[in-house]
Amino acid sequence: MYTPAAFRVDDPAWIFAHVERHDFGMLVSATPLMVSHLPFQLVRPAGDKPARLVCHLARANPHWQAFAGAGEEALAVFRGPHAYISPTWYGQHPSVPTWNYDVVQAEGIATLIEDPAEIALQMRAMAAAYEPTPGFDMDAQPAKYMDGMFKALVGVSISVRHWTGKRKQSQNRPQADRTSVAAALEARGEHAAAAALREANGIE
Protein backbone atom coordinates (compact mmCIF):
# COMPACT_ATOMS: atom_id res chain seq x y z
CA MET A 1 0.00 0.00 0.00
CA TYR A 2 1.37 3.39 -0.99
CA THR A 3 1.90 5.23 2.30
CA PRO A 4 3.68 8.61 2.30
CA ALA A 5 5.37 9.46 5.59
CA ALA A 6 2.84 12.20 6.38
CA PHE A 7 0.03 9.64 6.43
CA ARG A 8 1.74 6.60 7.94
CA VAL A 9 0.71 5.33 11.39
CA ASP A 10 3.03 2.92 13.21
CA ASP A 11 1.35 3.05 16.62
CA PRO A 12 0.14 -0.49 17.44
CA ALA A 13 -2.48 0.87 19.83
CA TRP A 14 -4.14 2.86 17.04
CA ILE A 15 -3.81 0.00 14.54
CA PHE A 16 -5.36 -2.59 16.86
CA ALA A 17 -8.16 -0.24 17.93
CA HIS A 18 -8.93 0.52 14.28
CA VAL A 19 -9.17 -3.19 13.41
CA GLU A 20 -11.43 -3.92 16.39
CA ARG A 21 -13.66 -0.95 15.53
CA HIS A 22 -13.83 -1.76 11.78
CA ASP A 23 -13.59 -5.53 11.96
CA PHE A 24 -15.65 -6.31 8.86
CA GLY A 25 -12.72 -6.52 6.49
CA MET A 26 -11.47 -8.00 3.24
CA LEU A 27 -9.50 -11.25 3.05
CA VAL A 28 -7.29 -11.29 -0.05
CA SER A 29 -5.25 -14.06 -1.65
CA ALA A 30 -2.76 -13.69 -4.48
CA THR A 31 -3.04 -17.16 -6.03
CA PRO A 32 -5.76 -17.25 -7.09
CA LEU A 33 -6.52 -13.54 -6.92
CA MET A 34 -9.65 -13.52 -4.78
CA VAL A 35 -11.29 -11.46 -2.07
CA SER A 36 -13.89 -12.34 0.57
CA HIS A 37 -15.68 -9.84 2.80
CA LEU A 38 -15.75 -11.19 6.34
CA PRO A 39 -15.91 -10.30 10.04
CA PHE A 40 -12.53 -10.79 11.72
CA GLN A 41 -11.49 -11.36 15.32
CA LEU A 42 -8.20 -9.77 16.38
CA VAL A 43 -6.13 -11.79 18.82
CA ARG A 44 -3.66 -9.29 20.22
CA PRO A 45 0.02 -10.28 20.61
CA ALA A 46 1.01 -12.01 23.83
CA GLY A 47 4.61 -12.56 24.89
CA ASP A 48 6.61 -13.59 21.85
CA LYS A 49 3.47 -14.56 19.91
CA PRO A 50 2.47 -12.15 17.12
CA ALA A 51 -1.02 -10.81 16.64
CA ARG A 52 -3.43 -13.05 14.78
CA LEU A 53 -6.54 -12.40 12.72
CA VAL A 54 -9.19 -15.10 12.74
CA CYS A 55 -12.14 -15.42 10.38
CA HIS A 56 -14.23 -18.13 8.77
CA LEU A 57 -15.70 -18.81 5.35
CA ALA A 58 -18.46 -21.04 4.06
CA ARG A 59 -16.96 -24.32 2.91
CA ALA A 60 -18.91 -23.76 -0.32
CA ASN A 61 -16.76 -20.65 -0.91
CA PRO A 62 -13.70 -21.91 -2.84
CA HIS A 63 -11.58 -19.08 -1.48
CA TRP A 64 -10.53 -21.10 1.57
CA GLN A 65 -8.65 -23.49 -0.72
CA ALA A 66 -6.16 -20.68 -1.47
CA PHE A 67 -4.87 -21.11 2.09
CA ALA A 68 -4.53 -24.89 2.10
CA GLY A 69 -1.03 -26.18 2.77
CA ALA A 70 1.70 -24.61 4.86
CA GLY A 71 2.78 -20.99 4.85
CA GLU A 72 0.27 -19.50 2.42
CA GLU A 73 0.33 -15.70 2.30
CA ALA A 74 -2.76 -13.67 3.09
CA LEU A 75 -3.71 -10.01 3.20
CA ALA A 76 -6.48 -8.45 5.28
CA VAL A 77 -7.72 -4.89 4.80
CA PHE A 78 -9.80 -2.83 7.24
CA ARG A 79 -11.19 0.47 5.98
CA GLY A 80 -12.51 3.15 8.29
CA PRO A 81 -14.16 6.55 7.74
CA HIS A 82 -13.64 8.09 4.30
CA ALA A 83 -14.95 11.08 2.36
CA TYR A 84 -14.58 13.12 -0.81
CA ILE A 85 -12.75 16.40 -0.18
CA SER A 86 -13.62 19.41 -2.36
CA PRO A 87 -10.87 21.94 -3.16
CA THR A 88 -13.47 24.67 -2.65
CA TRP A 89 -13.09 24.04 1.10
CA TYR A 90 -9.44 25.14 1.01
CA GLY A 91 -8.08 28.61 1.52
CA GLN A 92 -4.82 27.83 -0.31
CA HIS A 93 -4.97 27.49 -4.11
CA PRO A 94 -4.51 26.12 -6.71
CA SER A 95 -5.85 22.80 -5.35
CA VAL A 96 -7.57 19.69 -6.67
CA PRO A 97 -10.17 17.26 -5.27
CA THR A 98 -9.00 14.33 -3.17
CA TRP A 99 -10.27 11.65 -0.82
CA ASN A 100 -9.59 11.29 2.92
CA TYR A 101 -9.60 7.90 4.62
CA ASP A 102 -8.32 5.66 7.40
CA VAL A 103 -7.16 2.13 6.57
CA VAL A 104 -5.14 -0.71 8.07
CA GLN A 105 -3.56 -3.51 6.09
CA ALA A 106 -2.25 -6.75 7.61
CA GLU A 107 0.08 -9.15 5.82
CA GLY A 108 0.77 -12.60 7.19
CA ILE A 109 0.82 -16.35 6.90
CA ALA A 110 -2.49 -18.17 6.90
CA THR A 111 -3.40 -21.59 8.23
CA LEU A 112 -6.76 -23.31 7.99
CA ILE A 113 -8.97 -24.22 10.95
CA GLU A 114 -11.18 -27.21 10.18
CA ASP A 115 -11.86 -28.58 13.65
CA PRO A 116 -15.61 -28.01 14.32
CA ALA A 117 -14.85 -27.35 18.00
CA GLU A 118 -12.56 -24.44 17.07
CA ILE A 119 -15.12 -23.12 14.58
CA ALA A 120 -17.67 -23.22 17.41
CA LEU A 121 -15.38 -21.07 19.55
CA GLN A 122 -15.18 -18.49 16.75
CA MET A 123 -18.95 -18.42 16.42
CA ARG A 124 -19.37 -18.00 20.17
CA ALA A 125 -16.89 -15.12 20.22
CA MET A 126 -18.71 -13.35 17.39
CA ALA A 127 -22.11 -13.84 19.02
CA ALA A 128 -20.75 -12.57 22.34
CA ALA A 129 -19.41 -9.44 20.65
CA TYR A 130 -22.51 -8.51 18.67
CA GLU A 131 -25.63 -10.10 20.13
CA PRO A 132 -27.89 -8.00 22.35
CA THR A 133 -28.80 -9.31 25.78
CA PRO A 134 -30.84 -11.44 25.68
CA GLY A 135 -30.01 -12.55 22.17
CA PHE A 136 -29.10 -15.60 20.16
CA ASP A 137 -28.42 -18.56 22.44
CA MET A 138 -26.19 -21.04 20.64
CA ASP A 139 -26.70 -23.67 23.34
CA ALA A 140 -30.47 -23.55 22.86
CA GLN A 141 -30.20 -24.67 19.22
CA PRO A 142 -30.50 -28.35 18.26
CA ALA A 143 -27.06 -29.94 18.59
CA LYS A 144 -27.35 -31.75 15.26
CA TYR A 145 -28.21 -28.50 13.49
CA MET A 146 -25.26 -26.63 15.02
CA ASP A 147 -22.84 -29.47 14.27
CA GLY A 148 -23.89 -29.24 10.64
CA MET A 149 -23.33 -25.48 10.66
CA PHE A 150 -19.83 -25.83 12.11
CA LYS A 151 -18.87 -28.48 9.56
CA ALA A 152 -20.05 -26.19 6.76
CA LEU A 153 -17.44 -23.57 7.72
CA VAL A 154 -13.68 -23.33 7.36
CA GLY A 155 -11.66 -21.02 9.60
CA VAL A 156 -8.60 -19.04 8.62
CA SER A 157 -5.99 -17.88 11.12
CA ILE A 158 -3.48 -15.28 9.93
CA SER A 159 -0.27 -14.83 11.88
CA VAL A 160 0.43 -11.17 11.11
CA ARG A 161 4.04 -10.37 10.26
CA HIS A 162 3.52 -6.81 9.03
CA TRP A 163 0.97 -4.07 9.73
CA THR A 164 0.51 -0.91 7.69
CA GLY A 165 -1.59 1.89 9.14
CA LYS A 166 -2.59 4.89 7.05
CA ARG A 167 -4.50 8.04 7.94
CA LYS A 168 -4.85 10.27 4.90
CA GLN A 169 -6.56 13.10 6.73
CA SER A 170 -5.35 16.35 5.12
CA GLN A 171 -2.09 16.36 7.12
CA ASN A 172 -0.32 17.79 4.03
CA ARG A 173 -2.56 20.87 4.05
CA PRO A 174 -2.15 24.06 6.12
CA GLN A 175 -3.83 23.97 9.52
CA ALA A 176 -6.51 26.44 8.39
CA ASP A 177 -7.46 24.14 5.52
CA ARG A 178 -7.74 21.14 7.84
CA THR A 179 -10.09 23.04 10.14
CA SER A 180 -12.14 24.21 7.16
CA VAL A 181 -12.42 20.66 5.76
CA ALA A 182 -13.59 19.32 9.13
CA ALA A 183 -16.28 21.99 9.31
CA ALA A 184 -17.40 21.30 5.73
CA LEU A 185 -17.66 17.57 6.41
CA GLU A 186 -19.75 18.23 9.52
CA ALA A 187 -22.03 20.54 7.53
CA ARG A 188 -22.48 17.79 4.94
CA GLY A 189 -23.43 15.29 7.65
CA GLU A 190 -20.25 13.20 7.34
CA HIS A 191 -19.58 13.22 11.06
CA ALA A 192 -17.38 10.10 11.22
CA ALA A 193 -15.08 11.45 8.51
CA ALA A 194 -14.91 14.84 10.24
CA ALA A 195 -14.10 13.20 13.57
CA ALA A 196 -11.33 11.12 12.00
CA LEU A 197 -9.76 14.23 10.46
CA ARG A 198 -9.88 16.13 13.74
CA GLU A 199 -8.40 13.19 15.66
CA ALA A 200 -5.58 12.66 13.18
CA ASN A 201 -4.66 16.34 13.29
CA GLY A 202 -5.24 17.07 16.98
CA ILE A 203 -8.06 19.52 16.24
CA GLU A 204 -10.39 20.09 19.16
N, C-alpha and C positions, 0 to 999 in steps of 0.2 A: 504494500500500500504506500503510495506516495505521501510522505509526511514531512513537510518543511519544518525546520526547527521551531518556528514561531507557534506551530500548532501541535507539536508533539507532547504527549503526556506520559511520563515514566513512573508516576506515583502508583504503586500497587493498590493503595487504599482506594484511590479514585477508580482505577480500572476494575477492581473487584466489585465495588459498589455499583458501577455502571452495568456490569454484567448481571448482577442480581436484580437490578431495577428494570432492565430491558432484556429479560432472559428468554424471550421468544426470538430465537436467532436463526441463522442460516448455516447448515452443515454442507461443506463443499468438498468434493473429491476431485482429483486431477485426472485419474484414469479409472473409469471413464469420467469425463467432465460432467458432473451432476451436482444438483443442489436440492436439499430438502429443508423445509421450513418447520422448525421444531422447538418445543420448550426444552431448555437446558437446566441442569442443576450444577451449580458451581461447588466443588469441594475444595475449600481453601487449602493452601500448603500447610503441612505439619511436619516439623523437624526437617529432615533432609528429603522429604517427599514433595514433589512439585504439585502445583494445583492441577486439578482434573476437572473436565467438563463431561457430564454424563447426560445422555439422551436415549431415546428409543424410537425405533421405526416399526411400521407394520412389516411383518415378514413378507407380505405381498409386494412391498416396495423393493425393487431390485437394488436400490442404492446401497443397502447394507452389505451387499456382496463386494463392493469396492474396498471394504475394510477387512475382508477375510484374509487370513494369513498373519504373519508376524511383521510388525513395524511399518504398517501402512500409514502414509501421511494423511492428515486431515486439517481442514481449515474451518474455523467457526467465526461468524461475523455477527456483531451485536450493534445495531444502529439505535441511536437515541433521538432527541429532538432535532428537527431540521426545518429550514425555511428559506424561501427565495428572498434575496436581499436586493432592493431597488437602489440604483445609484442616485435617485432623486432624494434619498434620505441622507446623503452625505453633504457635508459643507465643503469638502475639498474636491476639486475637479481638475482635469477630466477623470471620469470614473466609469466603470462598466458594471452590469449586473453580475451577481454571484450567488452562491448558495452557502449557508452556514449549516453546520451539523456536528454532532458528537458521534464517534464510532469507536469500537474496540474490535480488534482482530486477534484471534488466538491460533497459533500454529502448533501442531503436535503430532504425536504418534497415537494412532487409534487401535484399540483392541475390541473385539466383539464380546458381548455378554449374552449368553444363550440359556443360562440357568434360570428356569421359571421363578425360583425363589428370589434371585437377585432382581429380576424384572418386577416382582411383587414389591420389593423394597422401594424401587424407583416410583412405582405407582402410588405407594403410600406416602412417600415424601411429597409428590406433586399434589396429592389430595390434601395433605396437611397444610401445604402452603397456600392453597387457593380456595378450598371449600369454606363456605360460611359455617357457623356453628348454630344449630345442628345442620349437618349437610350430608353428603354421600358417605355411607357407612360401608366400607369394603367388606367387613366381616359379616354384614347382614345379607350379602349376596350369596346365591347358591354356589357351593364350592366347585361343582363341576363346571359351571358357567365361568367362574373366575379363572380356573385352571386353563380353560380353553383360551381365554383372553390373553393370559400370560404367555402361552405357547405360540400365540399369533404375533408376538412382538420379538424384536431383536434389539438389544441394548448396544450402545457404543460408548466406550470410555476413552476420552482423549487425555493423554498425559501432556500437558502444555509445556513446550520448551521455549516458546517465545510469544510475548504479548506486545501488541502495538496499540497505543492509545492515541487518539487524535481528537482535538477540539478545534475545529475551524470556526472561530467565533469572533471574527473581525479584529483579531489581535494585531493585524498588520495595518490597521487604520488608526488615525489620530483619535485621542480619547473622546473628543467632541463628537466624532462620527459614531463611535461605539455607543455613546449615550443616546444619540439621535436614533440609531437603528433599534435599540432596545425599546424606545418609546414608540416608534412606528410599528414594531411587532405587537406590542401591547394593544395599540389602537386598532390593529387588524384582528385582534382576538387570538393571536398566536402566543399564548402566555407561556407555554413550556419552552418554546424557542427563545423568547425574551429572557426567561429565567436562566436558561443555559448560558446565554451571552453575558448576562450580568455576573453570574457565578464565575465564569472563565476569566473575566476581566476585573473582578473585584469591585464591581459597581454596586453601590448600595441602592 
